[in-house]
Amino acid sequence: MNNKLTYQILLELKEKVSAPLRNLKAQFAEVDKAAAKVASTSERANTVCNRLASLDLGNMVNMFDRAGQTLQNLGDSGSTFEQSMADLSSITGIVGKDLSDLGQVARETGKVSGLGAKGAADAFALLASQIQVDKIGMEGLKILQKETITLAQAAGMGMADAATAMAATINQFGLEAGEANRVINVLAAGSKYGAAEITDLAQSFKVTGAVAAAAGLSVEQSAGAIEVLSKSNLKGAEAGTALRNIIVKMQTTLGMNLGETGLSTALEALKPKLNDATWLAKTFGAENLAAAQFLITNAAAVDEMTTAVTGTNIAQEQAAIRTDTTAEKMKRMQASIDNVKISIFNVTGAMTPYISLLGEMMPAISSVISIIQVVSKSLIFFSEANVVAKSAIVGRMVVEKAAAAVTWAMTAAQAALNAVMSANPVALIVIAIAALVAGAIAAYKNFDGFRRVVDAAWEGIKKLASVIWDGLVKAFEKVSSVLTPIWGN
């Protein structure tokens, strides 16, 4: 190829390609600016995300959970105890200083017994609902409550059953509150030495107690007879009914003074008639025949059982054994903690509902913090992915602008390039550039799916962040509404 032709081709290329090349240079300058902006934005995003991730949000969640539970529990003991005292007041009509005094006793006995202040207050209410408080007085009610708790511990029974047993015995035999210790020991000893349990004795007393007391029989004699009957499989109300009918017949039909002779002596006097079923049925009634025969036969046993249940400390001994366990010690420890909470409740007063409300909100705040922890890590991942995506966008800009400029240049100089294709090594460079451009365009098209995934993910993250932010704002507005009145005072 001569020099003239080469010169002409180069001149033509210079004239027709220079302008597109200048335009290409300007386009790449814009691309550089876009790339710098992407890098700056990504750096700031990464800084924020990394700071979020660096926070020890796990410990914050645990802290808020524990604080929430503490704040909620703080008011529980006080509010339940307050309700129990209100119930007691409504049942008995006790108010003012007397009610406050009973509250102090309930807290103390509840702490010592492990029953808790609420349980001790409920014991007052259970007794007061079955006994005339105006008859036994405030001090009498305190005595009954203390002894009823001991009875419940001795027998391992619930306070409701223990209170019923105490009230039934006191009421039916017309005993004073000061006799409560005697009552619980008779009941405990009877259940220990006989077949009838405390609840069985209480049911029997409920039926026969008044008649036995009117006949001059003591609670010990009555318990002795009932425990003997229990060995013939007569228990509870059935045993009480049989003993009541027998006592009535012995007084009315036979004219016996049980108060003077005692029950066992009177039964011994009937032994000559033991085998006269007709006489026994006529005297005591056919329905009471078996019970009468059994008691007459075991008259000595009635006396022995009466002696066994008299003047003991069985209730205290059993209570001491049953409460000397780890479980009971834990109950007393918990009762002491509840007592402290009640004191705090009484001090905080009107603030307690707000404290409880704040405690209820803590789990919600913990949940939000947990979400933030997950989101912060997700933001870091998607931030890094976004750099790749934005880099792909910048790459796209490079490819598009480069492709446009090169295409323009190639079109303008097509004839000249064709002329020197086989003679000028520049042609090989142009071909390589064209191939590179075509490959970049194809690669970008293949990344369209990735770009859509990243864009969709970012849309989801923005929506999630918006929800979290709105939740935090509402949560802290609620906290602020609770604390502002407190701090304002």
Residue, then its C-alpha position, 0 to 999 in steps of 0.5 A: m500500500n503506497n504512502k499516499l493512500t495510507y495518508q488519505i485513509l488516516l486523514e479521513l479517519k481523523e476527520k470522521v472519527s475525532a468528533p465521536l471520540r471527543n464525545l466518547k471522552a465526555q461520556f466517560a467523564e460522566v461515568d466517572k462522576a456516577a461511579a464516584k457517587v456510587a462509592s460515596t453513597s455505599e460508603r455512607a450506607n455501610t458506615v450506618c449499617n456497621r454501626l447498627a451491627s456493632l451494637d450489642l442488641g442481643n443483650m439489649v433484648n435480654m435486658f428489656d425482657r428482664a426489666g419488663q418481667t420485673l416491672q410487671n411482677l412488681g405490681d402483681s403481688g400488691s394488686t392481688f393482695e389489695q383485691s383480697m383485702a377488698d373482698l374481705s372488707s365486702i364480706t365482713g364489713i370491716v374497714g379503716k384501721d381494723l382492715s389495715d390491722l388485718g392486712q398487716v397480720a395477713r402479710e406477717t402470717g403469710k410470710v412466716s407460713g409460706l402461704g403468702a399475703k394473699g393466701a393469708a387474706d383469703a383465709f380471713a375471708l373464708l373464715a369470716s364467711q362461715i363464722q360471725v365476726d361480730k361474735i368472735g371479734m377481731e382478735g378471735l378472727k386472727i386466732l382462727q386464721k392462725e390455727t386454720i393455717t396450722l391445720a392446713q399445713a398439718a393435714g396437707m389440705g387446702m385453705a378452703d377445706a381447713a377453714t370449713a373444718m374449723a368453722a364447722t367445729i367451732n359453730q356446731f359445738g358453740l366454742e370460743a375462738g380461743e378453743a381453736n388450738r384445741v379443735i385443730n389438735v382433735l381433728a389432727a389426732g382423730s385423722k391420725y389414729g382413726a380412719a376418718e380424715i379431717t374433712d370426714l370429721a368436719q362433715s360429721f361434725k356439721v351434722t351431729g355437732a349441735v346435737a352432741a354439744a346439746a347432749g353434753l358431749s365434748v368435741e373429743q367424745s364426739a370425735g372418738a365415736i365418729e372415728v370408731l364408726s369410721k372403722s365400720n366404713l361409716k364416714g362423713a355425713e353418714a357417720g354424723t347422721a347415725l351418731r346424731n340419731i343414736i344420741v337423740k334416742m339415748q336421750t329421749t327413748l332411754g332417758m340417758n343423761l350423756g353429759e353426766t355419764g359420758l358416751s362410752t359409759a352409756l354405751e357400756a350400759l346397753k351391752p345386755k341388749l346387744n343381741d336383741a336386734t328387735w329391741l335395738a331396731k325399735t329403739f334406734g330405728a332400723e336404719n341406725l341398727a348397724a351403727a348402734q350395734f357397732l358402737i355398743t360392741n366397741a364402747a371401750a374403743v370409744d373411750e380409748m379414742t376419746t382419750a387419744v384425741t384429747g390434749t395433744n399437739i398432733a397438729q403442730e407436730q405434723a405441721a412442723i414435719r410437713t413444712d420442714t422441706t425444701a419446697e416449703k422453704m422456697k414458699r416462705m422465701q417467695a412469700s417474703i419477696d412478695n411481701v417486699k413487692i407489696s411494700i413497694f406497691n404501697v409506696t408507689g401507689a398511683m404510679t403502679p399502673y403506669i409501671s405495670l404498663l411500662g412492663e407490658m410494653m417491654p416485650a414489644i420493645s424487645s421484639v422491635i430490637s430483635i427485628i432491628q438486629v436482623v435488619s441491620k445485618s440484612l442491610i449490610f448484606f444488601s448494601e454490599a449487594n447494592v454496590v455490586a448492582k450499582s457497579a453493574i449500572v455504572g458498567r451498563m452506562v460505560v457499555e452503552k456510551a462506549a457502544a454508541a460512540v464506537t458504533w458512530a465511529m464505525t459507521a462513519a469510517q466503515a469504508a476506510l476501515n474496509a480498505v485497510m483491514s488486511a494491511n493495517p494492524v490498527a484493524l485488529i485493535v478495532i476488532a478487539i474493541a468491538a468484540l469487547v464491547a459486544g461481550a460487555i453488552a451481553a454480560y449486562k443483559n445477563f445480569d438483568g435478573f440479578r438487578r431485578v432481584v436486588d431492586a426488589a429486595w431493596e424495596g422490601i427493606k425500605k418497607l420493613a424499615s418504615v414499619i420498624w420506624d413507625g413501631l418504634v415511634k409509637a412505642f416510645e410515644k406510649v412510653s413518653s405518655v406514661l413517664t411524662p406525668i410522672w416526671g412532670n410531678 
